[in-house]
C-alpha cells in the first residue's frame, strides 16, 4: 500500500480512476494480510510438528535403550525392577549408597515405567537423552545426597539444549544455552534429571494442556485433569513414573497438581531456592511471587530434596539466594504446635471433600496434643481481586496476550483468556452491568483492567506490603506457628479450570504473602461427599460457584489433600508440620 502511494504521488487522476486504484489497493492490502496470516499459521504448525517429532524421537530412543539394557540382564535383575519401583526415596537412596542396588538398575527401571505412564497419561514433553551419558559417570559422585536418583523436571525449568516453551509457540526452537541452577545442583548432588514434563499453555492455568504437546490426564481417572501448571509432574509421580520432581508455583502450580494426583508438593518461600533458569510466561511481575519446589510421593522426599538443593554449590552459583542450609533439627522436632485452623476462607466455598479432609486432620492433630486456634484470612475479597488478579495482570494482561501470539488457543485456556482480549472500556462496562447480579464476577472483570500507571503500580506494591505485615501481625496475635487449610480439589473435569479461577484464593494468597506452603494427601472422595456435593450452592451462588460444582462432580475415589502453611523463611517448620500430618494419617489408616 505504501509503495503504491509513493508511485502515485504527483500523478493527476480522474475520480473514477482514483476510486478504482484505491479499491484495488485495498484488495491487495487485504490479500497481503491474509497471506501473512496463512504464512504465520503454517509457520506455527511447522514449529509444533518439529517439537512433536523431537519428543517422539526421544521417546523411541529411550525405549530402544531400555530394551537393550533388559536384554543384557538376567531374569533375576528384571524382577528387581518391580521392587525398585516400590521403594521410597529414602530406602532407594540407602540401597544405592550401600551398593545393593546399582544406579543403572534404578535408572532403567524408572525410564521404562515413565515410558509406560506417559503412553497412558501424556505427561512428558521429552526424554533428556543426555541422562544416558550422565548415568555412565554418576558413580564418581557417590557422596551426593541424591546419588543415582532419577529426577523429573517441569518443562519451563531449563535443561541445556532443550526448549522451555511454557506451552506457547513463540518460545519454540529456542533451546536453553545452559542448565538452570537447580538442575546443575541436582547433578552435583548425584541426581540424574531424565525427563521433562508437561504444563498448560501460558502457565497461568491449573489444567495441563497446550497446543504443542496436548492434554495430560489424571493418573487416578483419565476423565479428569492432572492439575497445573506442574501437571505433568503431578501425573508422572502420581502414576509411579518418577519418585522426585521439580515444579514451579505462582498460584498453586505445585500444590494443585499434588492435590489432584495424590502426591506431596512443597512451595518454598520465594528466594529460598534459585530462580535462575526457571522461565516464567512473562518477566517483570513482582507482586505475586513464583517459586520452584519439589514434588514427591512423601514428605521425607521433599525434605531430602530441599536439603540437597540448599547447599554451598547453589549459594555460589546464585549469590542472590541467602546462604541458609536446611535446618534438619527443626524438621525433626516433635514440639507441640499451635495451629491456625481454616475450613472456609469466606470467598470460595470448598467442596465437601476439601472441608472434610481439614476436619479429619484437625481431629487427628488434636488427639496428638497440638492446640488449635480458629483463623480467617484478612480482607479476603479485597486480596483475591486487588492483590491477586489486578496485581498479576497489572498491564491488563497485555504481556500474556503477547506471549500467546502465533499460538492456537488451547481449549483449556479459551474461556479464561477471552476477557483478556476485551478493550478496557468493555471490561469496565461489563463490570458495571454485572455488579448487581454477580459482584464477584464484576470485581474480577474490573481487576483485569490492570493498574494503568506507574504511580498506581507503586500504590499496589505498597498495599501488598501492608497486607503481608497485617497478616503476620494477625498470626502473632493468634500466637500460631502454622496454618491448616483446604487446597483445591478434588481433580476437575476437563475444560473447567479456566471457568472457576476464584478457587485460587486458597493457594495464590500464599504467593502474595510469600509464605511457604505444602500439600499432603489425606483421604479420598467418598459417596457421601458426592451426595453432599449435589446440594452445593457456594457462597455467592453465581456462575463461578456453579462451574466449580460441575468441575468436581464425579470425583468418588479421587485423592483428597490438605494444605500446610508457615511464616516466611520457616520452610523446615512447614515441612515438619506436613510430616506430622502424613504420619498421623498413616497411623489412623492402620
C-alpha positions as CSV (number, residue, x, y, z in Angstrom):
1,X,0.0,0.0,0.0
2,X,2.7,2.5,1.0
3,X,4.7,1.7,-2.1
4,X,1.7,2.2,-4.3
5,X,1.0,5.6,-2.7
6,X,4.6,6.6,-3.3
7,X,4.3,5.7,-7.0
8,X,1.1,7.7,-7.4
9,X,2.4,10.9,-5.7
10,X,2.2,13.9,-8.1
11,X,0.1,11.9,-10.7
12,X,-3.2,13.6,-11.6
13,X,-6.1,11.1,-12.0
14,X,-9.8,11.4,-12.7
15,X,-12.1,10.5,-9.8
16,X,-13.2,7.2,-11.4
17,X,-9.6,6.0,-12.0
18,X,-8.6,7.1,-8.4
19,X,-11.5,5.2,-6.9
20,X,-10.6,2.1,-9.0
21,X,-7.0,2.3,-7.9
22,X,-7.9,2.9,-4.3
23,X,-10.2,-0.1,-4.3
24,X,-7.5,-2.3,-6.0
25,X,-5.0,-1.1,-3.3
26,X,-7.4,-2.1,-0.6
27,X,-7.9,-5.6,-2.1
28,X,-4.2,-6.0,-2.5
29,X,-3.7,-4.9,1.1
30,X,-6.3,-7.4,2.4
31,X,-4.7,-10.2,0.3
32,X,-1.3,-9.4,1.8
33,X,-2.7,-9.5,5.3
34,X,-4.3,-12.8,4.6
35,X,-1.1,-14.2,3.1
36,X,0.8,-13.1,6.2
37,X,-1.8,-14.8,8.4
38,X,-1.6,-18.0,6.4
39,X,2.2,-18.0,6.5
40,X,2.2,-17.3,10.2
41,X,-0.3,-20.1,10.8
42,X,1.8,-22.5,8.7
43,X,5.0,-21.5,10.5
44,X,3.3,-22.2,13.8
45,X,2.2,-25.6,12.6
46,X,5.7,-26.4,11.4
47,X,7.2,-25.4,14.7
48,X,4.7,-27.5,16.6
49,X,5.3,-30.5,14.4
50,X,9.1,-30.2,14.9
51,X,8.6,-30.2,18.6
52,X,6.4,-33.2,18.5
53,X,8.9,-35.0,16.3
54,X,11.7,-34.3,18.8
55,X,9.6,-35.7,21.6
56,X,8.7,-38.8,19.6
57,X,12.3,-39.4,18.7
58,X,13.4,-39.1,22.3
59,X,10.8,-41.5,23.5
60,X,11.7,-44.0,20.8
61,X,15.4,-43.8,21.5
62,X,14.8,-44.2,25.3
63,X,12.6,-47.2,24.6
64,X,15.3,-48.8,22.5
65,X,17.9,-48.2,25.2
66,X,15.6,-49.8,27.8
67,X,15.1,-52.9,25.6
68,X,18.9,-53.2,25.0
69,X,19.5,-52.9,28.8
70,X,16.9,-55.5,29.6
71,X,18.2,-57.9,27.0
72,X,21.6,-57.7,28.7
73,X,20.3,-58.5,32.2
74,X,19.4,-61.8,33.9
75,X,15.9,-62.8,34.8
76,X,16.6,-62.0,38.4
77,X,17.5,-58.4,37.6
78,X,14.2,-57.9,35.8
79,X,12.3,-58.9,38.9
80,X,14.3,-56.3,40.8
81,X,12.7,-53.7,38.7
82,X,9.3,-54.2,40.3
83,X,10.9,-54.0,43.8
84,X,12.8,-50.8,42.9
85,X,9.6,-49.0,41.9
86,X,8.0,-49.8,45.4
87,X,10.9,-48.3,47.4
88,X,10.6,-44.8,48.9
89,X,13.3,-42.2,48.1
90,X,14.9,-42.7,51.5
91,X,15.0,-46.5,51.0
92,X,16.3,-46.2,47.5
93,X,19.0,-43.8,48.5
94,X,20.2,-46.1,51.2
95,X,20.4,-49.1,48.9
96,X,22.3,-47.0,46.3
97,X,24.7,-45.7,48.9
98,X,25.4,-49.2,50.3
99,X,25.7,-50.7,46.8
100,X,23.0,-53.3,47.0
101,X,21.3,-51.5,44.0
102,X,23.1,-50.0,41.0
103,X,22.3,-46.6,39.5
104,X,21.8,-48.5,36.2
105,X,19.1,-50.7,37.5
106,X,17.3,-47.8,39.2
107,X,17.6,-45.6,36.1
108,X,16.3,-48.1,33.6
109,X,13.5,-49.2,35.9
110,X,12.2,-45.7,36.1
111,X,12.8,-45.0,32.5
112,X,10.7,-48.0,31.5
113,X,8.0,-47.0,33.9
114,X,8.0,-43.4,32.7
115,X,7.5,-44.5,29.1
116,X,4.6,-46.7,30.2
117,X,3.0,-43.9,32.3
118,X,3.4,-41.3,29.5
119,X,1.7,-43.6,27.0
120,X,-1.4,-43.6,29.3
121,X,-1.3,-40.0,30.6
122,X,0.6,-37.9,28.1
123,X,2.7,-36.3,30.8
124,X,6.1,-35.9,29.2
125,X,7.4,-33.4,26.7
126,X,10.6,-35.3,26.0
127,X,13.3,-37.6,27.4
128,X,16.6,-36.0,28.4
129,X,18.8,-38.3,26.3
130,X,21.9,-36.8,27.8
131,X,20.9,-38.6,31.0
132,X,22.1,-41.9,29.5
133,X,25.6,-40.3,29.2
134,X,25.4,-38.9,32.7
135,X,24.5,-42.4,34.0
136,X,27.9,-43.6,32.9
137,X,29.7,-41.1,35.0
138,X,27.4,-40.8,38.0
139,X,29.5,-43.2,40.1
140,X,32.1,-40.6,40.5
141,X,29.6,-38.6,42.6
142,X,28.7,-41.2,45.2
143,X,28.9,-38.7,48.0
144,X,25.9,-36.6,46.7
145,X,22.7,-36.6,48.8
146,X,20.8,-37.8,45.7
147,X,23.3,-40.2,44.2
148,X,21.8,-42.3,41.4
149,X,18.3,-40.9,41.9
150,X,16.3,-40.2,38.6
151,X,14.6,-36.8,38.8
152,X,11.8,-35.4,36.5
153,X,11.8,-31.7,35.6
154,X,9.0,-29.4,34.7
155,X,9.3,-28.1,31.1
156,X,9.9,-24.5,32.0
157,X,13.0,-25.3,34.1
158,X,16.0,-25.0,31.9
159,X,18.0,-28.1,30.8
160,X,20.7,-27.4,28.3
161,X,19.7,-27.8,24.6
162,X,16.0,-28.2,25.4
163,X,13.2,-25.7,24.9
164,X,11.4,-24.0,27.8
165,X,8.2,-23.2,25.9
166,X,5.7,-22.6,28.7
167,X,3.3,-24.2,26.2
168,X,3.4,-21.3,23.7
169,X,4.6,-21.5,20.1
170,X,6.6,-18.2,20.3
171,X,9.0,-19.9,22.7
172,X,9.7,-22.9,20.5
173,X,13.0,-23.6,18.8
174,X,14.9,-21.6,21.4
175,X,16.8,-24.3,23.4
176,X,18.4,-23.3,26.7
177,X,22.1,-22.4,26.5
178,X,22.8,-24.0,29.9
179,X,21.1,-25.8,32.8
180,X,19.2,-23.9,35.3
181,X,20.9,-23.6,38.7
182,X,18.6,-26.1,40.3
183,X,19.3,-28.7,37.6
184,X,23.0,-28.1,37.9
185,X,22.9,-28.5,41.7
186,X,20.8,-31.7,41.3
187,X,23.5,-33.1,39.1
188,X,26.2,-32.1,41.5
189,X,24.3,-34.0,44.2
190,X,24.4,-37.1,42.1
191,X,20.8,-37.0,40.8
192,X,20.0,-37.8,37.1
193,X,17.5,-35.4,35.5
194,X,15.9,-37.7,32.9
195,X,12.6,-36.3,31.6
196,X,10.8,-33.0,31.1
197,X,7.1,-32.8,31.9
198,X,4.1,-31.1,30.5
199,X,2.3,-27.9,31.6
200,X,-0.6,-25.7,30.4
201,X,-0.4,-23.1,27.7
202,X,0.9,-19.9,29.3
203,X,1.4,-21.5,32.8
204,X,-1.3,-19.3,34.4
205,X,-3.9,-22.0,34.4
206,X,-4.4,-25.1,36.6
207,X,-5.3,-27.5,33.9
208,X,-2.5,-29.2,31.9
209,X,-2.9,-28.9,28.2
210,X,-1.2,-26.9,25.4
211,X,-1.4,-26.9,21.6
212,X,2.2,-28.3,21.3
213,X,2.0,-31.4,23.5
214,X,-1.7,-31.9,24.2
215,X,-3.7,-32.8,27.3
216,X,-2.2,-34.5,30.3
217,X,-4.7,-36.7,32.2
218,X,-5.1,-37.7,35.8
219,X,-3.4,-41.0,37.0
220,X,-6.4,-41.9,39.1
221,X,-9.1,-41.1,36.5
222,X,-8.2,-40.3,32.8
223,X,-11.5,-38.4,32.5
224,X,-10.1,-35.8,34.9
225,X,-7.2,-33.3,34.6
226,X,-3.9,-33.7,36.5
227,X,-4.0,-30.1,37.5
228,X,-1.4,-27.4,36.7
229,X,0.7,-25.8,36.0
230,X,3.1,-28.5,37.2
231,X,0.5,-31.1,35.9
232,X,3.0,-33.3,34.0
233,X,5.0,-33.7,37.2
234,X,1.9,-34.5,39.2
235,X,0.7,-37.1,36.7
236,X,4.1,-38.7,36.3
237,X,4.8,-39.0,40.0
238,X,1.2,-40.0,40.8
239,X,1.4,-42.6,38.1
240,X,4.6,-44.1,39.5
241,X,7.0,-43.0,36.7
242,X,9.1,-40.7,39.0
243,X,9.7,-40.5,42.7
244,X,11.0,-37.0,42.8
245,X,10.4,-34.0,40.5
246,X,10.8,-30.2,40.3
247,X,7.9,-27.9,39.7
248,X,7.2,-24.2,40.0
249,X,4.3,-22.4,41.7
250,X,2.9,-18.9,41.2
251,X,-0.7,-19.6,42.3
252,X,-0.8,-23.2,43.4
253,X,1.0,-24.7,40.4
254,X,2.8,-27.2,42.6
255,X,0.1,-27.7,45.2
256,X,-2.9,-28.1,42.9
257,X,-1.5,-30.9,40.8
258,X,-0.2,-32.5,44.0
259,X,-3.8,-32.4,45.4
260,X,-5.3,-33.7,42.2
261,X,-2.8,-36.5,41.7
262,X,-2.5,-37.7,45.3
263,X,1.1,-36.8,46.0
264,X,3.1,-34.3,48.2
265,X,4.2,-30.9,46.9
266,X,6.0,-28.0,48.5
267,X,6.2,-24.3,47.6
268,X,9.1,-22.8,49.5
269,X,9.5,-19.2,50.4
270,X,10.3,-17.3,47.2
271,X,14.0,-16.6,47.2
272,X,14.9,-19.7,49.2
273,X,15.8,-21.6,46.0
274,X,17.4,-20.1,42.9
275,X,15.1,-19.0,40.1
276,X,18.0,-18.6,37.6
277,X,17.0,-20.6,34.5
278,X,13.3,-21.0,35.6
279,X,11.3,-19.5,32.7
280,X,8.1,-17.6,33.6
281,X,5.5,-16.9,30.9
282,X,6.5,-13.2,31.2
283,X,9.1,-11.4,33.2
284,X,8.9,-8.3,35.5
285,X,5.8,-9.1,37.5
286,X,6.8,-8.8,41.2
287,X,3.6,-8.7,43.2
288,X,2.6,-12.4,43.1
289,X,5.8,-14.3,43.6
290,X,6.7,-17.6,42.0
291,X,9.0,-20.2,43.5
292,X,10.3,-23.6,42.4
293,X,9.9,-26.6,44.7
294,X,9.9,-30.4,44.9
295,X,7.1,-32.8,44.3
296,X,7.3,-36.4,45.5
297,X,5.4,-39.4,47.0
298,X,6.1,-38.5,50.6
299,X,7.2,-35.6,52.8
300,X,10.6,-37.0,53.6
301,X,11.5,-36.9,49.9
302,X,10.5,-33.2,49.8
303,X,12.8,-32.5,52.8
304,X,15.7,-34.5,51.3
305,X,15.4,-32.6,48.0
306,X,15.4,-29.3,49.9
307,X,18.4,-30.4,51.9
308,X,20.2,-31.4,48.7
309,X,19.4,-28.1,46.9
310,X,20.3,-25.8,49.9
311,X,24.0,-26.3,49.6
312,X,27.1,-24.3,49.1
313,X,27.1,-25.0,45.3
314,X,23.7,-23.3,44.9
315,X,24.8,-20.4,47.0
316,X,27.9,-19.9,44.9
317,X,26.1,-20.3,41.6
318,X,23.4,-17.8,42.6
319,X,24.6,-15.3,45.3
320,X,21.2,-13.7,45.4
321,X,20.0,-16.7,47.4
322,X,20.5,-16.3,51.1
323,X,23.1,-19.0,52.2
324,X,20.7,-20.7,54.7
325,X,21.3,-24.5,54.7
326,X,18.4,-26.9,55.5
327,X,17.7,-27.0,59.3
328,X,17.3,-30.7,60.0
329,X,16.8,-30.1,63.7
330,X,13.6,-28.0,63.0
331,X,12.4,-30.6,60.6
332,X,12.8,-33.5,63.1
333,X,11.4,-31.5,66.1
334,X,8.4,-33.0,68.0
335,X,7.5,-29.9,69.9
336,X,3.7,-29.4,70.1
337,X,2.4,-26.8,67.7
338,X,-0.2,-24.0,67.9
339,X,-2.1,-24.5,64.7
340,X,-4.4,-22.0,63.0
341,X,-7.5,-23.7,61.5
342,X,-9.3,-22.6,58.4
343,X,-12.1,-24.6,56.7
344,X,-13.7,-21.9,54.6
345,X,-12.0,-18.7,53.6
346,X,-15.2,-16.8,53.1
347,X,-14.6,-16.1,49.4
348,X,-15.0,-19.5,47.8
349,X,-16.8,-22.4,49.5
350,X,-14.7,-25.6,49.4
351,X,-16.0,-28.8,48.1
352,X,-17.4,-31.3,50.7
353,X,-14.3,-33.5,50.4
354,X,-11.9,-30.4,50.8
355,X,-13.7,-29.4,54.0
356,X,-13.9,-32.9,55.4
357,X,-10.2,-33.5,54.8
358,X,-9.4,-30.5,57.0
359,X,-11.8,-31.5,59.7
360,X,-10.5,-35.1,59.9
361,X,-6.8,-33.9,60.0
362,X,-7.7,-31.4,62.7
363,X,-9.1,-34.2,64.9
364,X,-6.0,-36.3,64.5
365,X,-3.7,-33.4,65.4
366,X,-5.8,-32.5,68.4
367,X,-5.6,-36.1,69.6
368,X,-1.8,-35.9,69.2
369,X,-1.6,-33.0,71.6
370,X,-1.5,-30.0,69.3
371,X,-3.5,-26.8,70.0
372,X,-5.9,-25.3,67.5
373,X,-6.9,-21.7,67.0
374,X,-9.7,-20.5,64.7
375,X,-8.3,-18.4,61.9
376,X,-9.7,-16.4,59.0
377,X,-7.7,-14.6,56.2
378,X,-7.8,-10.8,56.4
379,X,-9.9,-9.0,53.8
380,X,-10.1,-12.0,51.5
381,X,-12.3,-10.5,48.8
382,X,-10.0,-7.5,48.6
383,X,-6.9,-9.7,48.5
384,X,-8.4,-12.0,45.8
385,X,-9.2,-9.2,43.4
386,X,-6.8,-6.4,44.1
387,X,-3.7,-8.2,45.3
388,X,-4.0,-11.3,43.2
389,X,-5.9,-10.7,39.9
390,X,-5.1,-7.0,39.4
391,X,-1.5,-7.5,40.6
392,X,-0.8,-10.5,38.3
393,X,-2.4,-8.7,35.4
394,X,-1.2,-5.1,36.2
395,X,-0.7,-4.5,32.5
396,X,-4.3,-5.5,31.7
397,X,-3.0,-8.9,30.5
398,X,-1.1,-7.4,27.6
399,X,2.1,-9.4,28.3
400,X,0.2,-12.6,28.5
401,X,-1.6,-11.9,25.2
402,X,1.7,-11.0,23.6
403,X,3.1,-14.4,24.5
404,X,0.0,-16.1,23.1
405,X,0.5,-14.5,19.7
406,X,1.1,-17.1,16.9
407,X,-0.2,-19.9,19.1
408,X,-3.5,-21.7,18.5
409,X,-5.5,-21.2,21.7
410,X,-5.8,-24.3,23.7
411,X,-9.4,-25.3,24.8
412,X,-8.4,-25.4,28.5
413,X,-7.4,-21.7,28.3
414,X,-10.0,-20.3,25.9
415,X,-12.7,-19.4,28.4
416,X,-10.2,-17.9,30.8
417,X,-8.5,-15.6,28.3
418,X,-11.5,-14.3,26.3
419,X,-12.0,-11.4,28.7
420,X,-8.3,-10.6,28.4
421,X,-8.9,-9.5,24.8
422,X,-11.7,-7.1,25.7
423,X,-10.8,-3.5,25.5
424,X,-10.7,-1.7,28.8
425,X,-13.9,0.2,28.3
426,X,-15.8,-3.1,27.6
427,X,-14.3,-4.7,30.8
428,X,-15.4,-1.7,32.8
429,X,-18.9,-1.6,31.2
430,X,-19.5,-5.3,31.8
431,X,-18.2,-5.0,35.3
432,X,-20.7,-2.2,36.0
433,X,-23.6,-4.1,34.4
434,X,-22.9,-7.4,36.3
435,X,-22.3,-5.8,39.7
436,X,-26.0,-6.0,41.0
437,X,-26.3,-9.7,40.0
438,X,-22.8,-11.1,40.3
439,X,-20.5,-8.9,42.3
440,X,-17.6,-11.3,42.4
441,X,-17.6,-11.7,38.6
442,X,-17.8,-7.9,38.4
443,X,-14.8,-7.4,40.7
444,X,-12.7,-9.9,38.6
445,X,-13.5,-8.1,35.3
446,X,-12.7,-4.8,36.9
447,X,-9.4,-6.2,38.2
448,X,-8.5,-7.4,34.7
449,X,-8.4,-3.8,33.6
450,X,-5.0,-3.7,35.3
451,X,-3.4,-0.8,37.1
452,X,-2.8,1.8,34.4
453,X,0.1,3.9,35.7
454,X,3.4,3.7,37.5
455,X,2.0,5.6,40.4
456,X,-0.8,3.1,40.6
457,X,1.6,0.2,40.5
458,X,3.7,1.6,43.3
459,X,0.5,2.0,45.4
460,X,-0.4,-1.6,44.7
461,X,3.1,-2.7,45.8
462,X,2.7,-0.7,49.0
463,X,-0.8,-2.2,49.6
464,X,0.7,-5.7,49.2
465,X,3.5,-4.9,51.7
466,X,0.9,-3.6,54.1
467,X,-1.2,-6.8,53.7
468,X,1.7,-9.0,54.4
469,X,2.6,-7.1,57.6
470,X,-1.1,-7.1,58.7
471,X,-1.3,-10.9,58.2
472,X,1.9,-11.6,60.1
473,X,0.6,-9.4,62.9
474,X,-2.6,-11.4,62.9
475,X,-0.6,-14.7,63.2
476,X,1.3,-13.2,66.1
477,X,-1.9,-12.0,67.8
478,X,-3.3,-15.5,67.5
479,X,0.0,-16.9,68.6
480,X,0.0,-19.6,65.9
481,X,3.0,-21.5,64.5
482,X,1.4,-22.9,61.3
483,X,-1.9,-23.0,59.5
484,X,-4.0,-25.9,58.4
485,X,-6.4,-25.1,55.5
486,X,-8.0,-26.6,52.4
487,X,-6.4,-26.9,49.0
488,X,-8.3,-27.0,45.7
489,X,-9.7,-30.4,45.0
490,X,-10.7,-33.0,44.0
491,X,-9.4,-33.2,40.4
492,X,-11.5,-31.2,37.9
493,X,-13.4,-32.4,34.8
494,X,-11.8,-31.1,31.6
495,X,-12.3,-27.5,30.5
496,X,-13.4,-26.2,33.9
497,X,-10.1,-24.8,35.3
498,X,-10.4,-21.7,33.2
499,X,-14.0,-21.2,34.3
500,X,-13.6,-21.3,38.0
501,X,-10.4,-19.5,38.9
502,X,-11.9,-18.0,42.0
503,X,-10.8,-21.1,44.0
504,X,-7.2,-20.0,43.7
505,X,-7.9,-17.8,46.8
506,X,-6.9,-21.0,48.7
507,X,-3.5,-21.2,47.1
508,X,-2.5,-17.9,45.4
509,X,-2.9,-16.0,48.6
510,X,0.3,-17.6,49.9
511,X,2.2,-16.5,46.9
512,X,1.2,-12.9,47.6
513,X,2.1,-13.3,51.2
514,X,5.3,-15.3,50.3
515,X,4.5,-17.9,53.0
516,X,5.9,-21.4,52.4
517,X,3.0,-23.9,51.8
518,X,2.7,-27.6,51.1
519,X,0.2,-30.3,50.3
520,X,-0.3,-33.7,51.8
521,X,-2.8,-36.3,50.5
522,X,-5.0,-37.5,53.4
523,X,-8.1,-39.2,52.1
524,X,-10.2,-40.0,49.0
525,X,-13.6,-38.7,47.9
526,X,-16.5,-40.8,49.3
527,X,-20.0,-41.5,48.1
528,X,-21.2,-39.3,51.0
529,X,-19.0,-36.4,49.7
530,X,-20.6,-36.8,46.2
531,X,-24.1,-36.8,47.8
532,X,-23.4,-33.6,49.8
533,X,-22.0,-32.0,46.6
534,X,-25.4,-32.4,45.0
535,X,-26.7,-29.8,47.4
536,X,-23.6,-27.4,47.0
537,X,-24.6,-23.8,46.2
538,X,-21.5,-21.9,47.1
539,X,-21.1,-18.6,48.9
540,X,-22.3,-16.3,46.2
541,X,-24.4,-18.7,44.1
542,X,-23.0,-17.1,41.0
543,X,-21.8,-18.7,37.7
544,X,-18.4,-19.3,39.3
545,X,-19.9,-21.4,42.1
546,X,-22.0,-23.4,39.5
547,X,-18.9,-24.1,37.4
548,X,-17.0,-25.3,40.4
549,X,-19.7,-27.7,41.4
550,X,-19.7,-29.1,37.8
551,X,-15.9,-29.2,37.8
552,X,-15.6,-31.6,40.8
553,X,-18.6,-33.7,40.2
554,X,-17.9,-37.4,39.6
555,X,-14.8,-37.5,41.9
556,X,-15.5,-40.6,44.0
557,X,-12.3,-42.3,44.8
558,X,-10.1,-39.4,43.8
559,X,-7.4,-38.1,46.2
560,X,-8.2,-35.5,48.9
561,X,-5.4,-33.4,50.4
562,X,-4.9,-30.6,52.9
563,X,-2.6,-27.6,52.8
564,X,0.0,-26.7,55.5
565,X,1.4,-23.1,55.7
566,X,4.1,-21.3,57.7
567,X,5.6,-17.9,58.0
568,X,8.3,-16.7,55.5
569,X,11.6,-18.5,55.7
570,X,10.2,-21.1,58.1
571,X,10.2,-23.7,55.3
572,X,11.5,-26.5,57.6
573,X,8.7,-25.9,60.1
574,X,6.2,-26.1,57.3
575,X,7.7,-29.5,56.1
576,X,7.8,-30.7,59.7
577,X,4.1,-29.9,60.0
578,X,3.4,-31.7,56.8
579,X,5.3,-34.7,58.0
580,X,3.2,-34.7,61.2
581,X,0.0,-34.8,59.2
582,X,1.3,-37.5,56.9
583,X,2.3,-39.7,59.9
584,X,-0.9,-39.3,61.8
585,X,-3.0,-40.1,58.7
586,X,-0.9,-43.3,58.1
587,X,-1.4,-44.3,61.7
588,X,-5.2,-43.7,61.5
589,X,-5.4,-45.9,58.5
590,X,-3.7,-48.8,60.3
